[in-house]
């Protein structure tokens, strides 16, 4: 039985047989305030190349009517396993009517329904990627069967209905939208409820003509006071200007709405002309500039998808990576280059965060080629990973350096014009790039996109007695793939820059730079012979290539002393990333990583790097330090956080980052007393705004260490009686260090199936406190006992939260590896479930190696 799965072969056969013309979808959402189910009526017109049986997709509690070419079909016979069998398809034109009762969800899939505790109103939005449009209307759920979609929606009076087409004036509570252009089902959208909105427009010249595109931003009324719409419009307009100039193709839809919606599982979704974004990006409290940068990148990422993904769409999910990598690469490039951008150093953030994610993912047993073999929908659901987004974007950045930036974008322009409103494969883009660059990309594609794993670049340096370089080469290594991964290690061609840095006035300044191709095991660099060796010789300067980079001993010694002294943020980020990677690889003991961070973080000006270092240092101490030394290391780190907080410039981003860092790790009487004082107002730190979100962070730490409890949680929730307050309270209650609190949290998440997605996630975060290992130890056995049932009975999003979030990562031990292996052998899990558990297991294996290295250093 296929369940809700769909194989690539089934999709190919259906695409061979069918051409879909249009959908007319009528949804009765008049009962949305009460919930339950809603009536869905779909008329789809399609052509078939031959008389043949096929099926249409639908996930619904009840199917009431099926009429194919005027013939009524029996739902009891035809509707099984999320499919409606269509045995009366004729060659040529066909018309199908499906009437069903579909269900609202609280999982963030299909048509999600949320009730705001502030106004007690329901708010709806759809999320259809990968295969969840079928939860709302019957359709041929695959990206290459594009069609026109026309929605008619009945909704309560006073509500707003937004879709891909411009919102019409309702008549008697009915909104009838104009048909869309030909698009894929997964980027259709409906957002329904009493949303607050602000409107503006983008004005510009496209192809010699003035054009105006209506812009809108939406959120719940309870968030309206925090909606900084002008800042959102500013970033959006910058994206419109930059993308249309680079793509040489006008924005392809009639309007552009951005809707900040509640309980959203991802960052955002590129619905054509109606982008949904998690409403945590409407900031209720003070945040650092790094948060605004992340929000801007998300906005630009989704806007880029309007061309790459929506206008031109992948044929099958094999090219999901290209869809996401292109949007990631171009969003960062836009931030770096667009006129008036606040974030010209966005490539620093990319190196600091995205590539670190990619390097981690590429060293798991589930590592895979960038162009993954997506056999079915179960494969693609777990493939929204660091390779699909971050490694792919890194390789695209290298491709731009390889073919030339101007040639790259000329190829992209040709690609859009050639394939507008159609479906493509990777080969279509590469062909266009070959035409504009003159490069043969077949070998490049095979080595970079069709192989897995990561390369390591090391300098080989020889000098004479006077410190003059007599030989310099770059050695490339291809470490074996992790156990369980498929494929073989591969040496690849790299376009890299090598730079020399010298200490001048206490600062590390770049004095020379050479860009070259690295290929094979050893690449000699004769250009550097005869030069005096610099203080630091940095491979992959400007972060052109995707590779782990190591420093020679003299450069490493200088970096350890002066990492914070680089004048530019990007080389600092590259060195910080290398140090973190060495720590994870057990090449740098955790206690030495701590010393490096303590010596350099005070000089780090990039707030995004500071926040990453705060997070990584705590993680390293919790998982990678020798258990017998862990508490000493954590004590040093938490005291450093207190000192940095008190020494930070009042009101600065650094001050806020350190306040949050201390709230995550405070342990001494003095530190916890400071948290208590900040929370009750008896202590102040000049310039520090103890606002709503920071208050919750302070309280959650006090609860986790037993210094606060239910009374304090209830009081804080009364102060913040919002959906965010409810989630924070759920985290705090699950973090309480008592058996009763842990049992209640476990029961709510695992034994019952009633929590909304966002609340379930919040409970999991509170439950898995790394400082409560003994209290959580009994749940290892219960986790494996419940795992398969959870996976089989919950929706994908809800099950994945549990599988990943509740894996007992903090119980690092050989015994946990044995228990995991025994379960993997006995349970015979599906490939997707096996992948998630194997990835978690690999984290424990890595932690054990790092702990041994740290113990040896002690």
N, C-alpha and C positions, 0 to 999 in steps of 0.2 A: 504494500500500500504506500503511495507516495506521501501521504500526510500533507503538510503544507510545502513540501519540497518541489522543485522543478529542476530537471537535469538540462544540461547544455544541449544534449541530443534532442530532447523533447522540444526545446525552444527552436532549434534549427529546423526541425521538421515542420513546426507550426509556421515559422517564417517562410519556409519554402512554399507552403500551401496557401497562406493568407496574405492579403493586403487589406489593412483596416482603413476605412474612410473616416468614420465619425462616430462619436458617442453623444447621446442626449441623456443627461442624468438628472433626475428629479429627486430631491431629498426633502423629506418632511421632518424638520428639526424643531417643530413647534413645541414638542415636549422635552426639549433639552434641559430646561430648568429642573425637571424631575428626574431625568436620566432614564436608564433602561435601554430600550431599543428605539430605532427610528426606521421609517419606511424608505426604501431605496428602490427606485425604478430606473432601469437602464435600457435604452434602445441603442443597439450598435449595428452599424451597417458596414459590411465587409465583403470583399470578393475572394473567391476561392479559385485556384488554378485547375482544380479537378474535383469531382464528386468524391468526398472523402469524409471520414469521421475525424473529429477533433474535439477540443474542450475549451471552455472559458473558465477563468478563475474567480472564485468567490469564497470568502470566509464569512459565514452568517449563521445565526441560530436557526433561521427559518427561511426557506424559499417558498414563496406563495404562488408564483406563476412563471412559466417558461413558454414562450411562443417563438418558434423558429420557422420563418417563411410561412406564417399563417397557420402553422400546425402546433397545437398545444402538446407539450411534453409533460410527462408525469414527474414532478420533483422528487417523489419518493424513489423513483427508479434512476433518474438522471443525476441527481445531486449527491455526490459522495466524496468525502476526503478532500474538501475544499475545491472540487472541480464539478462543473456541469458538463456532462457528455453531450456532444452535439453530433448525432448520427445522421441528421437530415441535411447536412451542408451540400449545396449544389454548386456546380461549376458556374462561375459568374457571380452576380450579385446575390447577397444574402442579407436578411434583416432578422435580428434577434431581440426579443424583449425579455428581460428578467426583472421580476418584482420580488423583493426580499425584505425581511426585517433584519437589519444589521444592528450591531451593538456598539454603544459608546465604550471606550476603554479608560483605564486609569494607569496604563503602562507606557504611554508615550508612543504607541503604535496605532495606526489607523486613525480614527477620530477620537482624540483624547478629550475628556471632559474633566474640568476642574472647577470647584466652587471656592471662590475667594472668601475667607472668613471675615474680611472687613465689610463687604457689602452683601455677602451671601448670594451673589449672582454667579451663574454658570458661565464659563468661558471655554470655547471649543477651538481646536485647531487640528489639522491633519498632519501626519508624518507618514510618508509613503515609501521612502527608500529603506530597504531594498524592495520588498514585495508586499506592501500593505495597502495599496489602493484597493485591493480586492476585499479589504475589510469594510469598505464604504460603498463600492459599486462593482458590479460584475465587469471584468475586463480581461483582455489578453495581456497578462502581466509579464512583459519582457521589454527591454528598452528599444529593440529594433522594430517593433510593431507600432510605429508612431501613428497618430490620428489627430483629428480636431475634437476638442471636448467642449461641450456646451452644458453649463450647469444651470439648473433652476432650483432655488432653495426657498423653502417656507420656514420662517423663523419668527420668534416672538416680537411683538411691537417694541420699538425703541432700541432694538439690537442693530448691530452692523454686520454685514456679510461682505467678506473680501475674498476674491479669487484671483486667478491668473489674468482675467480680462478686467477692464475698468468696472467699478461698481456702478450698477444702474440705479435709478430711482425705484424703490419698491412700490408695488401696487397690491394693496390688501394683504400685506405681510409676505409678499412673494417677490423674490429677486430673480430676474431672468438675465443671465449674463450672455454676452456675445460669444460666439465660438472662438476658441483659441486657434493660433496657427498649429501646424502639425508638430506635436511634441510627444514625448514618452509619458506613460501613465504615472511614473514615479515622481515627476515634477509638477503634477497637477496639485491644486491646494484649495482648501476652504478654511477660513478663519472666521468664527462666528461668535458674537456676544456683544455686550455693551462696552466695547473697547473705547478708550480715549484715543484721539488722533490729532496729529499736527501735519499740515500740508505745505509743500513748497514745490519747486521745480528746478530742473537743470536746463539751462539755456546755453546753446552753443552752436557752432557751425560744423556741419557734417556734409562732406562732398559738395562743398560750395554753397550749401543752403542752411539758413537758420532753422534750428529745430528746438522744440521744447518738449521735455519729458516730465510728466507729473510725478512728484515724489511724495511719499507719505511715511510717517512713522507712527506706530500704534503700541499701546500698552494698556494694562488694566488701569482704571481710574485710581486705584489705591497706590499706584506707582507714579501717577502723573506729575506730582510735585518734584520728582527726581529725574524726569525725562529731559535730558539736555539735548533737545532736538536740533538746535543750531549746530552743535558740535558734530552730531551724527550727519546732518546734511552737508557740512563742510567736507568731511571725509568722503562722503558719497560723491559729491561733485568733483572732487579731485580724482576719484576713481573713474568717473565718466569721462573726464577730460583725457586722462592718461591712457585708458584702455582703448578708447576710440581712435586716438592718435597712433597707438602701437599696432592695433589690429586692423586699422583702415577699413572698418566695417561699422555701420551705425548700430547703436543699441537696438536689439531686434524686437522688443516688445512695446506695448502701448503705454505702459506706466511702470513705476518701480516703487513698490511698497515694502517696508521692513517692519515686521511685526514681532515685538518682544512678548513671548508667550510663556506661560508657567509650566513647570515640571517637564522641561524639554531635555531629552536624553543626550543630545549632542551639543555642539557649539551653535550650529545653525544648519539650515537646509535651503538649497538653491532652487526652490520652487520658482517657476518662470514668472517673473514680475511680482511675486508675493513671497519674499524670503522670510522664513520664520527663524527667530533668534532666541536663545535662552534669555529669560528676563533678569537673570543675575547680572547681565550687562547694563541694566538700568541701576546704577550704583546708589544704594540707599545711604551709604556711609562714605567717609573719606577713603580713597584708594590711592595707590601710588601711580606714577605715570606709566609704569609697566602694564598696569591693568588697562589703561586707555590705549596703549599701543596694541595689546592683545585684542581688544575690542575692534580697533581699526583694522587690524589684519583680518579678523573674521568678516567684517563688513566688505572689505576688498576681495577676499577669497570668494565670497558668495556672488559678488558682482561679476568677477571674472567668469564664473560659471554660466552667466547668461549667454556668453559666446561659446565657451569651451565646456560642453556638457548639455546645454539646453538648445542652443542653435544647432550645434553639431554634437551628436551623441554617440557614445560607444555602441558598437553592435551587440556585444555581450560583455559580461562583467569581468572578463579577462583584462580589459583595458580600464577597469576602475582606477588603477594606479595612475594612468595618464590623466584621467579626469581630475583626480584630486591633486596630483603632483603639479600639473600645469597651473591650477588655481593657486596652490601654495606658492610656487615660484613667482608667478606674476604679481601676487598680492604683496610679497616682500619687496620685489623690484619696484613696484609702484610706491610703496612707503619710502624706499630709499631715494627715488628719483623724482617723484611728482613735485611740481612747483608748490611751495608752501607747506610741504609735509613737516609735521612735528618730529618725525622719526627717521632722519637721514641715516642713522646708524642701525637700521633694522637688520642688516646682515649680522650684526653682533648678536642680536637676539636669536636669529636663526641658528647661528653656530652654537649658542649657549643652550638652547632648548630643543629645537627641532632635530638637530643632528645628534644630540645626545640621546634622544628618543630612538632615532634610527639605529645608532650604534648598539644600543641595548637590544632592540628587536632582532638585529641581524646576528646576534650571538646566542639566540635561543634555539632550542631543537626544532622549533616550528619555522625557522628562517626559510625563506623561499625566494625564488627569482622575483625581481620587480614585476615582470610580466608573469603573474602567477597563473597556474593552471586551475581555473575555476570550473569545477565539474558540475556544480549545482548551487542552489541558493544557500544551502548550509555552509558551503565553502566561503561564499562572499560575505556572509553575515559576520564571520570572525576575521575577515581580511581588512577591516578598517583599522590598519595598524601602522606602526612606525615605518615599515617598508613602503606601504602604499602611499603614505603622505610624505614622510620626511626623507627617506632614502631616495624615493623617486624624484622629489624636488631637488635634492642635492645633485643627483645625476643630471637632471635637466640643467642645473646651473653649470655643471661641467660641460654639458653639450653646447651651451651658449658660448662658453669660452673656446670650445673646440671648433665650432663652425663660424664664430663671429657673431656679435650681438645684432648688427644690422642685418646680416644674412638670416639669422634665426627668425627675426620678426617679419622679414619679407616672406619667408617660407610660411609662417603662421598666417599671414594675410592671404596668401595664395590658397592655403588650406581652407580658410573660412569661406572664401568666394566659391571655391570648387565644390564644397560639401554642405552648403547652407541648407538647414532643415532636414539633413539626411543623417545616416549612421555610418560610422567609419571604424577602421582598425588602425593599429599603430602604424602599419606599413603606409597608410595614406599620408600621415604626417611626415614620416621619414622621407617619403618620396618628394614631398614638397620642399623639405629642407635640403635634400640632395640637389634639387634643381637650383635653388638659390645660392647654395654654398659651394657646389662643385665637389663636395666631400662624398666619399663612398661610406655610407653609414651601416652597411650590413655587418661588417666585422665588429664595429663599435656596439651595435645593438646586441649582437650575439654575446659579447663578453660582458656587457654591462646590464642588459635587461633580461637575459635568459639564464643567468647563473646566480647563485646565492653566495652569501658570505662577504667578509670584509677584508681588505688588505691593510697591511701595516707598512708604513714608510719610515725607514731609519737612516740617519746620516752616517756615512763613514768618512772620517776626517783624520788626516795626517798633517802634522806641522813640524817645522824644524826647530832648532833651539831658540831662534829669535821669534817664534810664534807666527811664522809665515806658513800659509797653507801650501803643502806640497802635493796633496791629492784630496779631492773631494768627490764622493759618489753617493748616490741614493740607492739603498737596497730595499727592494720590495719583497714582502713576505705574503704568503697566502696561507694563514693558519687553517688547520683542518676544521671542517664544519662540525658543529656540536653533534654529539651522539644522538642519533635518531633523525637527523636532518638528511634530506635526500640531495644528491648532487656531489660534486667534487670541488675542492678549493681551486681558485682560478687567479692567475696573475692577469692584470688588466692594464690598459693604457691610461695614464693620468696626465692631465694638464695641471701643472702646479707652478707656484711661485716660491722661490727661496729668497729669504730676506736676511740682511745683517742688521743687528741692533747694537748700538754702543751706548754706554753710560755717559751722559753729558749733563753735568749739574745735578746728578742724582736721578735723572730720568733716562729711561730706555728709549732711544730715538732711532728710527729706521734710517740707515745711511746708505743702503744699497738694496737692489731687488733684481732678480732674474726670473723670467718666466720661461718654462721649458716643458717638453714632453718627457714623461717617465714611462718606460715600457720595458717589460721583461724583469728579470731578477735583479739586475744591476745596471744602473745608468750613471756613467761617468759624467762629471760636470767640470770640464777643463777650464771653463771661464773663471773659476774661483781660484785656480792655482796661481801662486805668486802674490796673493793678497794677504794682508795680516788678518789673522782670525779675529772675528768680532767677539763681543761679550756674549751675544746670543745669536745662534744661527737657527732660524725658524723655517722648517719645511711647511709647505702648504699655506704660506702667508696669503692673506686675503681670502682664505678658505675656498679656493677654487674647486678642489677635488673632494671626493668622498673617500676618506681613508683615516685610519688611526695613525697618529703621528707621534713619534718619540724624539726626544732631544738627546744630543750627545752629552757626556758627563759634565763637561765644562759649562755648556749652555744651561743644563739642568741646575747646576749649582748656582749659577747667576739668577736663574728664574726663581729658585727657592728663596733667595734673599731679596729679590727685587720684582716679584711678579706684579705687585701693585704699582710699579713705577713706569710701565709702558705708557707712552703719551697717548696712544690710541686704544679705544676699547676693544677692537676686534682681535689684535694679538693677545691681549689679556684674556679674552674669552677663549681663544684657542688653547692657551696654556692651562687655564682653569679646567677646560674640558679634557685635556690630555691627562691632567693630574687625577681627575675624577675617574677617567677610564682606567688608569693604572691602579687606582684603589680597588675598583670593581674586579680587575684582573689579578688581584693579589700581588701586584708588582710594587705597590706602594702601601705599606702598612697603614691602617686606619689612624693610629696615633701620630704618624708622620703627616698624613693628610690634614689632621686636625691642626698640627703646628703650622703647616703651610697656610691654612685658612686664617688662623689667628694672626699670623704675621702680615697677611696681605689684604684681608677683607676691609680693614679700616681705611685703606687707600683707594678702594674700588668706588669709582664714581657712578658706574652704570647700575641703576637700581634694579634692573632685571637680573643682572649677574649677581648682585647682592642677595636678592630673594632666592635665587637658585642655590647659591652657596649655603644659605641658611637651611634650606630644605635638604640639600644633599648631605650636609655635615650631620644633621640629626639622624638621617637615614643610615649613614655610615656607622655612627656610634651605636645605633640600635641593632643593626644587623651584621656589620662587618668587623666589629671590635671583639677582641678576646673577652669572653664572658666575665673572667675574673678582674679585668681592668675596666669594663664597660661603665660602671658607676663613677669611677674616677674621671673618665673621659667626659661623661655627661655632666658631671659637676663642674668641670672646667668650662665646658661649652655654655652651660646655663649662666654661669657667673660672667662669662664674656658677654653674653647677650644683655645681662643687666647693666654692665658697665657701658656697653655701646649705646644702649637706650638712653642712659643718663648723660652721655657725652655728645649725643647727636645734636645737630643744629635744630633748635626748637621749630616745630611745625614742618620739618622736612620729610620727604619720602623715606629717607633712611631711618628717621626716628620711628615712623609708623611701622616699617619693616621689622625693626628690632623689637618693638612692642609686641608684635605678633609672634616673633621668634621666641621671646621670653615666655609669652603665654602658652607656647607649645611645649616648653621644656622645663619651666621653673620647678625647683625641687627643694632648695634650702629654705630654712625658716625665713630668712631675710627676703628671698625672692618671692615666696608665696605670700608673705606679709605685704610686699609691694603690690602684688596682684589684688589682694583683698582691699588694700587701701584705695587703689585706683577704682575698684568696682563700687565701693561704698562712699567714695568722695573724700575720705579722710587723708588721702595722699594725692598729690598732683605732680606731674612732670611738665615743666614749662613747654607750651606749644603743642602738647599731645591732646588731641580731642578723643575723649573716651566716649565714642558714639555707639550706636546700636550694635554694629557688627563686632567691634572690638570688645564691647561688654560681654557678648556671648563667648568670644574666645577666652577671655579671662575666666568666666564662670565655668566653662567646660573643663579647663585645666584644674580648677579648684575642686570641681566635682570628682574628677578622675583620681585625685589624690586623697579624697575623703575629707576635704575642708569645706565642702558645701553639699547640699542634698536637695531633696524634693521641695522643701519650702522655698529655697532660693531659686530653683528652676521655675516654680509656679509664679513667683513674684516677677521674675524677669519676663516670663511669657505674658503676664498681665500688662507689663510695660510695652511689649512688642507683640500685640495680638494680631499677627499677620501670618501669611503662609510661611514666610521665611522664619518667623519666630517659632512656629510649630515644628519646622524641620530642625532648628537649633535646639529646641527643647527635647526633641526625640534623640538627637545625638547625645545631649547631656545625660538624659536618663539611662541610655544604654552604656554610658561611660562610667556609671557609678560602680565602685569597687566592691560589689556584694554579689554573692551567688544568686540572690533573688533578682537583681537587676539583669544579670546576664541571662538567666532563665527566661525572663519576660521578653527580652530582646530576641532571643533565639526563637521563642514560640511565635512572636509576631512576624518574623521574617520567614522561617523555615516551615513551621507546622501549619500556619494559616496562610491564606492567600488573599488578603484584603487590603494591604497597604498600597497606596499609590507609589509609583516608581520613585519619586523624589524622596518620599518619607522612608521607604525601604532603604534607599541608599544612605540616608542620614543615620538610620539605626545601625547599619553595618559599620559606618565610620566610628560611631561611638562604641560599639561592641568590641572592635579590634584594637584595643589600646595596647601598644607594645610593652608598656610597663606593668601589665597585668598578666604576665605569662602563666603564673601558677593558677590564677583564677580561670584562665581560658583553657588550660591543659585538657580538662575532661571533654572538651568539645571537638577534639581532633577525631575521635572515634565516631561521634555523632555526625560530623561533617561527611565522612565517607559513607556512612550508613544512609544518609538522606540524598546523596548527590544525584544518583541516577533518576530517582523519582522526581526530584526538582526539575531536572533537565527535560524530562519527558512530559511533565504536566504544566509547566509554566511557559509563558511566552518567551521568545528568545531574549528580549531585553531584560526581563525580570530574572530569568534563569542565569544569564551571564553575570549580572550583578552579584548573585549569590555565589556562583562557582568561583569567581575571581576574588570577590571581597571577603568571603569567609574562609578561604584556604588558610590554614594555620601557619602563615609565613613566619610569624614571630617565634614559633617553636622550633628554631633551627637546631637540627640534630640528625645524626645518621639514622635514628629510629624513624623520623618523619619520612626520610627518603624510602626506607623499607616499607612503611605502611602505604605510601603513595604507589610504589611499584607493585605491591601486592594487589591493591585495588585496580590498577590499570590492567593487570594480568587477568584478574577474576571477573571484573565487571563487563568487559568487552564494550566499552563506551563507543558512541558514534565518533566519527573522525573529528567533528567540531569540538565535542566535549573532551576527547582525548587531548586535543591540541591545547585547550585552556588549562587543563590540569598539568600537562607536561611542562607548559611554560612556567607555572607556579613552582613546580618541582625544581626546575632549572635555577630559579632564584634562590632556593634553599641550598642547592649544591654550590652555587657561586658564593653564598654567604659562608659556608663551611670552609671553603678555600681561603677566603679573606680572613676569617677568624684565625685560622692556623698561621697565616703570614703575620698577622698582628701579634699573636702570642709569641712567635719566634722573635719578633723585634723587641718584645718586652724582656 
